[in-house]
Amino acid sequence: MTDTKSDIVAELAAQAAIVGGPDVTLTHEQTRAFLLEQLAAADLDGKSVCLVIPDGTRSSPLPELLAIVHEALHGRVSKLTALIALGTHAEMSEEAIAKHLGYNEGGLEGTYPGMTVLNHEWWHPETFVDLGTIPAERVYELSGNLLKMPARVELNRAVVEHDVALVIGPVFPHEVVGISGGNKYFFPGIAGQEIIDLTHWVGALITSAEIIGTLGITPVRALINEAAALIPSEKLAICVVAKSGTHDLHAAAFGTTETAWAAAAQVTAQTHVRYLDAPVKRVVSIIPEKYEDIWTAAKGFYKLEPVVADGGEVILYAPHVKEISFTHQEIYEVGYHCRDYFVKQWDKFKDVHWGVLAHSTHLRGAGTYDDVEGEKCRLDVTLVTGIPEEKVRKANLGYIAVEDFDLKAYEDDPDTMIVPNAGETLFRLR
């Protein structure tokens, strides 16, 4: 992307505290000492603190981090709540939450005494409080003149009802905002539908391939920051850079949700982007089981699209996945299409949640559409999953049955790149 204000990121990063770096693997003792020191110096005594934490689709040593934060704050703050930033992902069960946070089911109080854990119940209107509206002119300015409409900003009321919101979570290249983390844990993490739809559609108009991995204040990041400025609580963050698929950390940063994010983003831009000298004809993305539907497993496409040659193919190998989306049934009817398919037929699709349309374009990738030639997408996208063939083809995706897929043959094919644990590392051409 151009004009992404990456110099601002460097200025923000300089204001945060950070330990580690791109070539470092932190020990538990290093992480603990750093976080205890930073939290001890923070003005938190007697205040209520809401920890905004990721769901199970993000890699990080969350139990380790949460235990350190709890050690630093228990008995010191007046109230401690952990809120799981689901965005619009499926609700986490008590069993899943216990595993995610590192305690035995039913044993929350024994592991984290005095702490309450909440799902972000985005499906209940009473979850939200209205923080105000970003005016249409300001949306137009921040979006790079892509959209001109007011944006109502709603947020989970738990954050507003605490003095401090402390975001704890990893930072990765991201298909909507550029690099995830920071204020993104509020928007879309615990936000209302309107601001989610608007920010995701701005990202879709820019396109995933253009924005993903961008180290800068992208238009979507600018909109998210503008929305976050309406939050009355103090906003702090522990942003970490995790070694993908492990519980090891390259770095941890502490500061505001802007400064800590910037410091971690500078590291993840070096650790989570791989460069190839030439495009590949085909990719097989092996999807880890933490992605339970295509809505989340699609990251195996987003992170590989930039290195696949025109006319090539991305295969998502995920035999454990049985659904396209647990929560967004509209995608079964809309299917997966390139951006122009929707833009050039806007009257037909404008009333579908824009976040659904954005996800659709992100997984189908670049392409063109007109009334004469129809839709022509740059790449083929093929699923090897437990989803029935009829549903896959209706969604405008390719299908190979799990039992017919010969992974070994693809591994032996010089035109195919196999990517294990796909979804967190971005691949780009030099």
PyMOL commands that set and color helices and strands:
alter all, ss='L'
color gray80, all
select helices_A, chain A and resi 6-13+28-41+62-73+94-101+108-111+125-127+136-142+157-160+182-185+193-206+208-211+219-228+259-271+294-297+299-302+305-307+330-334+339-343+346-349+354-364+389-394+402-404+407-411
alter helices_A, ss='H'
color red, helices_A
select strands_A, chain A and resi 17-20+48-54+79-85+115-119+128-134+151-156+164-170+173-174+178-179+234-242+249-256+273-276+280-286+308-318+367-370+374-377+380-385+398-399+416-419+426-429
alter strands_A, ss='S'
color yellow, strands_A
deselect
rebuild
show_as cartoon
